[in-house]
Every structure is written in structure tokens, then in C-alpha cells.
């Protein structure tokens, strides 16, 4: 039977606060922030110091039904995005973490949460950037995309000049079809269905839909007809071409204990954008929690532990990059 974690293929992020709450800058009350969506509001949570000159980071979720805190009902309860926001606040940086259109607090933004594309998510990033600039008084907004959110951030950056720069966290450097092949093939339990998975991926890459009766029940959660439109569009995107076309600052942050996206992905992105800064964290996994050994079970256990702090170096790398002196247009 296919492991459920494969379904959340491209997903979440986090680290321990560098300062205690008593040492951190005064915190403004955490509050809900809304931006206009297609049919109703998009919803997020703003957090950070009251300093209006502090930079702002927009945190874009990874794949599947992942909420603004980095959790989803498929077994992920790590609260990575909330911990990132808290860690950034301790460094004097504001953040807005969001729910994707059609989900959770953004449920009214679209009637069918499956009827979306990566380009739709990128358009919402543009809406959030405009809203944050207006409401929080910042000239530009940093966009942190985690996993699949990194792909949406790369698409958005092609046409939104008000993005300060990109923070690509656990972001694939390969097309998503290739990533899925590797993830399914990496689990020996998937052997009976891997050949059919290969066939389905190839058809979707060719822009062809697959009937549900032609999909093994174990593969239906991943390839069900309702999400095939999204997958067809996502499979067509090449992250290396997108990052090569972007001229702004880029941080590539990758954990070396990541069992979903690997060092090769980070290096592919860096090769396509030689001016990017790449930070490799030896004991961080996909959701940026600490893992010290090659133990699949122990790695997956961190996905359900909101109390486990972020891996060493996560917040330090993000904060240092955002706070570097730069001149913007």
C-alpha cells in the first residue's frame, strides 16, 4: 500500500527562537489579515514587531490541504510556518502566513479548492503583496515559498516587481512529474503500483487526463480526476527556467535529511541562478525539523510534533538574508 506521506509531495517549514520572548522586540497583536480573492476573501495571519520599517515575509504553503501554520489533515501537525513566523519575529522581522484559496480561512475565495493552478496561487501572491504593501507600509515583500509554494513563488516573481526577493525552502529544482516518480519509487511498498504510477504521470505530462477506473485505489488520492487539471499545469513548469529568468535576490534553503526534496534540487536551482545564496542544513528534514540519522520512521515522526523546534540554522539563515542591506528600485 502506498504510504500516505507521498500524497503531500511538495510541502511545509521551521527553528528555535534565537531569543527568549522577553528579549524579542515588542510584538504587535497577532491578527487576521484579509486580501481580495476571486469570489471571497483570502485570509492570513500577520505577526511581528510594531516597527513599521521592519521587513515583511509572506509565507506561501506547500502542497495539498496545508494551512497557514503548516499543518494538514493528512497527518502533518508540525506547525512549521507558525514557528517560522515566531522565529522571524524574534529577529525583528514581520510575517504574513496564509491559507490557500478555497481552503480553511480562505474557503470562500473559490467554490472548488481543486479547480486551481499554480498560476492561480501565483496570482494570489500578487494580491497579497499589494495588500501587505498597503496595510503594513512596506515598499516590497519577501516571498517565502515552501516546497510546492516555492514553485508558486517562482511563477509570481516573473511579473511582480514589488517582490523584494525569494526565499525558496525545500523547493524542487526538477519538474514535479520527475519528483513524483522518485518519491513513489523510493518506497519499496509501492512496487506493485509503481508501473501504473509511471504510466499515469506520463499521460498527465502529455496533457491527457486519466479515468478514475484506470487508477489503482492506492493511487487515487494522488491522481484523482478532480486534481488532474492542477497536476497537468504543474507538471509543465520547469523551476530551473523560472529561476533563471528572475533577477532579484534568492535564498535556496535545503535540509539534507529531506526525504521529499533533496540536495540535487537545491544545486539545480543554484546552477540556474548562480547569484543565489544556497544554505544546506545537515540535520533538517523537509519540514525543517531536526533529524540526525537516516531513519525513515523517525523522520516522519517529526511531521506530527508541533513542539519540536526548528532545526538549527533555519531562522538564522532566513533572517540574515532578509536583513542584508540592499538598494531597491
C-alpha positions as CSV (number, residue, x, y, z in Angstrom):
1,X,0.0,0.0,0.0
2,X,1.4,3.4,-0.9
3,X,2.5,5.4,2.1
4,X,0.2,8.4,2.8
5,X,3.2,10.9,3.0
6,X,3.8,10.6,-0.7
7,X,0.5,12.3,-1.3
8,X,1.8,15.5,0.3
9,X,4.7,15.5,-2.1
10,X,5.8,19.1,-2.4
11,X,5.1,20.6,1.5
12,X,6.0,22.6,5.0
13,X,8.9,24.6,7.2
14,X,10.8,25.9,10.7
15,X,13.7,26.6,14.0
16,X,14.1,27.5,17.7
17,X,13.7,31.2,18.6
18,X,17.2,32.8,18.8
19,X,16.0,35.0,21.7
20,X,13.5,34.5,24.5
21,X,10.2,36.3,24.4
22,X,11.5,38.8,26.9
23,X,14.4,39.6,24.7
24,X,12.4,39.9,21.5
25,X,11.1,43.2,20.0
26,X,7.7,44.3,21.2
27,X,5.1,42.1,19.5
28,X,2.0,43.6,17.8
29,X,-1.1,41.6,18.5
30,X,-1.3,38.7,16.1
31,X,-4.2,39.5,13.7
32,X,-6.1,38.2,10.8
33,X,-5.3,40.0,7.6
34,X,-7.5,39.6,4.5
35,X,-6.9,40.2,0.8
36,X,-9.4,40.1,-2.0
37,X,-9.9,36.7,-3.6
38,X,-11.7,35.6,-6.8
39,X,-15.1,35.1,-5.1
40,X,-14.4,35.9,-1.4
41,X,-11.5,37.0,0.8
42,X,-8.2,35.3,1.2
43,X,-7.1,35.0,4.8
44,X,-3.8,35.1,6.6
45,X,-2.2,35.9,10.0
46,X,0.2,38.8,10.4
47,X,2.8,38.7,13.2
48,X,5.8,40.7,14.1
49,X,7.2,43.7,15.8
50,X,5.4,47.0,15.7
51,X,8.3,48.7,13.8
52,X,6.8,49.8,10.5
53,X,10.2,49.8,8.9
54,X,10.7,46.1,9.6
55,X,10.8,43.8,6.5
56,X,7.8,41.6,5.8
57,X,7.9,38.0,4.7
58,X,4.9,36.3,3.0
59,X,4.9,32.6,3.8
60,X,3.3,30.5,1.0
61,X,2.2,27.0,1.9
62,X,3.3,23.7,0.3
63,X,1.2,21.1,-1.5
64,X,-2.2,19.7,-0.6
65,X,-4.5,21.0,2.1
66,X,-1.8,22.7,4.1
67,X,-2.9,25.6,6.3
68,X,-1.2,28.8,7.3
69,X,0.5,27.2,10.2
70,X,2.0,24.4,8.1
71,X,-0.5,21.6,9.2
72,X,-2.8,19.5,7.2
73,X,-5.4,16.8,7.9
74,X,-3.3,14.1,6.1
75,X,-1.1,13.7,9.2
76,X,1.1,16.8,9.3
77,X,0.9,18.7,12.6
78,X,4.4,20.2,12.8
79,X,3.2,23.9,12.8
80,X,6.3,24.8,10.9
81,X,5.0,28.0,9.4
82,X,3.8,29.3,12.7
83,X,7.3,28.5,14.2
84,X,9.0,30.3,11.3
85,X,6.8,33.4,11.9
86,X,7.6,33.3,15.6
87,X,11.3,32.9,14.9
88,X,11.4,35.8,12.4
89,X,9.6,38.0,15.0
90,X,12.3,37.3,17.5
91,X,14.7,38.7,14.9
92,X,12.7,41.8,14.3
93,X,11.0,40.6,11.1
94,X,7.3,40.8,10.3
95,X,5.4,38.0,8.5
96,X,2.1,37.1,7.0
97,X,1.3,33.4,6.7
98,X,-1.7,32.5,4.5
99,X,-4.3,29.9,3.7
100,X,-4.5,29.0,0.0
101,X,-7.6,29.9,-2.0
102,X,-10.5,27.6,-1.3
103,X,-9.1,26.2,2.0
104,X,-9.5,26.9,5.7
105,X,-9.9,30.7,6.3
106,X,-9.8,31.3,2.5
107,X,-12.6,28.8,1.8
108,X,-14.9,31.5,0.4
109,X,-12.3,32.6,-2.1
110,X,-13.3,29.9,-4.6
111,X,-16.1,27.4,-4.7
112,X,-13.9,24.4,-5.6
113,X,-10.5,24.2,-4.0
114,X,-9.4,21.7,-6.6
115,X,-10.2,24.0,-9.5
116,X,-6.9,25.8,-9.2
117,X,-3.5,26.1,-10.9
118,X,0.0,27.1,-9.8
119,X,-0.6,30.3,-11.8
120,X,-3.7,30.9,-9.6
121,X,-1.7,30.6,-6.5
122,X,0.9,33.0,-8.1
123,X,-1.8,35.5,-8.8
124,X,-2.9,35.3,-5.1
125,X,0.7,36.0,-4.1
126,X,0.5,39.2,-6.2
127,X,-2.7,40.2,-4.4
128,X,-1.1,39.5,-1.0
129,X,1.9,41.6,-2.0
130,X,-0.3,44.5,-2.9
131,X,-2.4,44.2,0.3
132,X,0.6,43.9,2.6
133,X,2.3,46.9,1.0
134,X,-0.8,49.0,1.5
135,X,-1.7,47.7,5.0
136,X,1.7,47.3,6.5
137,X,3.5,50.2,4.8
138,X,6.4,48.3,3.3
139,X,7.9,49.1,-0.2
140,X,8.3,45.4,-1.1
141,X,7.6,42.0,0.3
142,X,9.8,39.0,0.7
143,X,8.2,35.8,-0.5
144,X,9.0,32.5,1.3
145,X,7.7,29.6,-0.7
146,X,7.9,26.2,0.9
147,X,8.1,23.1,-1.3
148,X,5.3,23.5,-3.9
149,X,4.9,27.0,-2.6
150,X,8.4,27.7,-3.9
151,X,7.2,26.9,-7.4
152,X,4.2,29.3,-7.0
153,X,6.7,32.0,-5.7
154,X,8.9,31.5,-8.8
155,X,5.9,31.9,-11.1
156,X,4.8,35.0,-9.2
157,X,8.2,36.6,-9.3
158,X,8.2,36.7,-13.1
159,X,5.7,39.5,-13.1
160,X,5.5,41.1,-9.7
161,X,8.3,43.8,-9.3
162,X,7.2,44.6,-5.7
163,X,8.7,41.3,-4.5
164,X,11.9,42.1,-2.6
165,X,13.3,38.6,-3.2
166,X,12.6,34.9,-2.9
167,X,13.2,32.5,0.0
168,X,13.0,29.1,-1.6
169,X,12.7,26.5,1.1
170,X,12.7,22.7,0.4
171,X,11.8,23.6,-3.2
172,X,12.3,21.2,-6.1
173,X,14.7,22.0,-8.9
174,X,13.0,19.4,-11.1
175,X,9.7,19.2,-12.8
176,X,7.0,17.8,-10.5
177,X,6.4,14.7,-12.5
178,X,10.1,13.7,-12.0
179,X,9.8,14.4,-8.3
180,X,6.7,12.2,-8.0
181,X,8.4,9.3,-9.8
182,X,11.3,9.4,-7.4
183,X,9.0,9.7,-4.3
184,X,6.8,6.8,-5.4
185,X,9.8,4.7,-6.4
186,X,11.7,5.4,-3.1
187,X,9.1,3.5,-1.1
188,X,9.5,-0.3,-1.6
189,X,5.9,-0.8,-0.6
190,X,4.8,1.0,-3.8
191,X,6.4,-1.7,-6.0
192,X,3.0,-3.3,-7.1
193,X,1.7,0.1,-8.3
194,X,4.8,1.9,-9.4
195,X,4.5,0.9,-13.1
196,X,0.9,2.2,-13.3
197,X,2.0,5.4,-11.5
198,X,4.7,5.9,-14.2
199,X,2.0,5.5,-16.9
200,X,-0.3,8.0,-15.2
201,X,2.4,10.6,-14.8
202,X,3.5,10.2,-18.4
203,X,-0.1,10.8,-19.6
204,X,-0.6,13.8,-17.4
205,X,2.7,15.2,-18.6
206,X,1.3,14.9,-22.1
207,X,-1.8,16.8,-21.1
208,X,-4.0,13.8,-21.1
209,X,-6.5,13.0,-18.3
210,X,-6.9,9.5,-16.8
211,X,-10.3,8.0,-15.9
212,X,-10.7,7.0,-12.2
213,X,-11.4,3.4,-13.2
214,X,-8.0,3.2,-14.7
215,X,-6.3,4.3,-11.5
216,X,-5.4,1.8,-8.7
217,X,-7.3,2.7,-5.5
218,X,-3.9,3.3,-3.7
219,X,-3.1,5.9,-6.3
220,X,-6.5,7.6,-6.4
221,X,-5.7,10.1,-3.5
222,X,-2.8,11.4,-5.6
223,X,-4.2,11.3,-9.1
224,X,-8.0,11.6,-8.6
225,X,-9.7,13.2,-11.6
226,X,-10.6,16.4,-9.5
227,X,-6.9,17.3,-9.2
228,X,-5.6,16.2,-12.7
229,X,-6.1,19.7,-14.1
230,X,-3.8,21.1,-11.4
231,X,-1.3,18.4,-12.0
232,X,-1.2,18.8,-15.8
233,X,-0.4,22.5,-15.3
234,X,2.1,21.9,-12.6
235,X,4.0,19.2,-14.5
236,X,4.5,21.7,-17.4
237,X,6.5,24.1,-15.2
238,X,10.3,23.9,-15.1
239,X,11.7,25.5,-11.9
240,X,15.2,26.0,-13.4
241,X,13.8,28.1,-16.3
242,X,11.7,30.1,-13.9
243,X,14.6,30.9,-11.5
244,X,17.0,31.6,-14.4
245,X,14.6,34.3,-15.6
246,X,14.4,36.0,-12.2
247,X,17.0,38.7,-11.5
248,X,16.2,39.5,-7.8
249,X,17.8,38.1,-4.6
250,X,17.3,34.4,-4.0
251,X,18.0,32.3,-1.0
252,X,17.8,28.5,-1.5
253,X,17.4,26.7,1.9
254,X,17.6,23.0,1.9
255,X,17.7,20.3,4.6
256,X,20.0,17.4,3.9
257,X,17.6,15.0,5.8
258,X,14.8,15.8,3.5
259,X,13.1,12.6,2.2
260,X,10.9,14.5,-0.3
261,X,13.2,17.1,-2.0
262,X,17.0,16.7,-2.0
263,X,20.3,18.4,-2.3
264,X,20.3,17.8,-6.1
265,X,17.2,20.0,-6.3
266,X,18.9,22.9,-4.5
267,X,22.0,22.5,-6.6
268,X,19.9,22.6,-9.8
269,X,18.3,25.8,-8.7
270,X,21.7,27.3,-7.8
271,X,23.2,26.3,-11.1
272,X,20.3,28.1,-12.9
273,X,20.7,31.2,-10.8
274,X,24.5,31.5,-9.9
275,X,23.9,34.6,-7.9
276,X,21.6,32.9,-5.5
277,X,22.7,32.1,-2.0
278,X,22.4,28.4,-1.0
279,X,22.3,27.2,2.6
280,X,22.4,23.4,3.2
281,X,21.3,22.3,6.7
282,X,22.8,18.9,7.6
283,X,20.2,17.9,10.2
284,X,17.0,19.4,8.8
285,X,14.2,17.5,7.1
286,X,11.5,18.6,4.6
287,X,9.5,20.5,7.3
288,X,12.8,21.8,8.7
289,X,12.7,19.8,11.9
290,X,15.9,18.2,13.4
291,X,16.7,14.7,12.2
292,X,20.1,13.2,13.0
293,X,20.0,9.8,11.3
294,X,18.8,8.1,8.2
295,X,15.7,6.6,9.9
296,X,12.6,7.0,7.8
297,X,10.3,6.3,10.8
298,X,12.0,8.9,13.0
299,X,11.9,11.4,10.2
300,X,8.2,11.0,9.6
301,X,7.5,11.2,13.3
302,X,8.6,14.9,13.3
303,X,5.7,15.7,11.0
304,X,3.3,15.2,13.9
305,X,5.3,17.1,16.5
306,X,4.4,20.8,16.8
307,X,6.5,21.1,20.0
308,X,9.8,20.0,18.3
309,X,11.8,23.2,17.5
310,X,13.1,24.1,14.1
311,X,16.5,22.7,13.1
312,X,19.5,24.8,13.9
313,X,20.2,27.5,11.3
314,X,16.8,27.8,9.7
315,X,15.8,31.2,11.2
316,X,19.3,32.5,11.3
317,X,19.7,31.9,7.5
318,X,16.3,33.4,6.7
319,X,16.8,36.5,8.9
320,X,20.3,37.1,7.8
321,X,19.3,37.1,4.1
322,X,16.3,39.3,4.5
323,X,18.2,41.8,6.7
324,X,21.1,42.3,4.3
325,X,21.4,45.9,3.2
326,X,20.2,46.3,-0.4
327,X,19.0,49.0,-2.7
328,X,15.6,48.6,-4.2
329,X,14.1,50.4,-7.1
